[in-house]
Amino acid sequence: MDVGAIAFIHAELLSERDRGHGILLVSAELSEILALADRILVMYEGRMVAEFARADADEATLGLYMAGGTRV
């Protein structure tokens, strides 16, 4: 997709969220997840390994869990 299409889709997702609709976003793009999600669940090897509110998440921590690591 081009940049304009991505921006349009992101705006539509946020609009639907603001209308109270639930949205399931599956992405490996951490910047996209942090920009759009209210709550973030991380999966590793087919199971949920971590859950964060957007305010509590950052790329380094999410990437660590995505790679199978855990917090120390």
N, C-alpha and C positions, 0 to 999 in steps of 0.2 A: 504494500500500500504506500501511497505517497503521503507526504507530510500533511497535506490538507485533509485527506481522508481520515488519517489517524486523529487529527484534531477534531473533526466532525464526530467521529465515533466516541471519543472521550467526552465531548460536550453532551452527547445524547445519553451516555451512561450516567453522568452527573445529574442531568435533568431528571432522568427516571428515578435515581436515588432520592433526589429532592422531593419527588412526588410520593415517596414512601415505598417504592418498589424495591424488593431485594434483588441484588445482582451478584452472580457468581462470576468472578473474573479469574481466569487461569492464565498465568503469564510467568515467564522466566525473566522478564525485564523488570528488574528491581525498581528502577526509576518510575516505571508505569504503575507498579503496585503501590508505591509510596505516594504517588500523586492521586490515585483514584480510590484506594481502599480505606474503609473505616476500621476494619478488623482484618488481620492477616493470619492465615494458617499456613504453616510450612509442612510440606510432605517430604519424606525421604524413604526410599524403597517401599512405596505404597502405603505408608502409614503417616498419620499426623504426628509430628515431633515437637511442634512449638506453636503457640498462639500469642499474638500481640495486638494491642490497640495501635493504631497508626502512630500515635504520639510517642509510643514506647519502642518503635522499630527504627532501625537504621540499616543501610546496605551491608555493612560489615557483619552485623549479627544475623541478618537473614541469610546471607551467603554462607556463613558458618554452619547454620542448621541445614541449609540446602545440600551441603557437602557431607552431612552426616556427623558434624561436630556438635558439641554442647557447650553451654556456658561453664566457665570455671568459677 
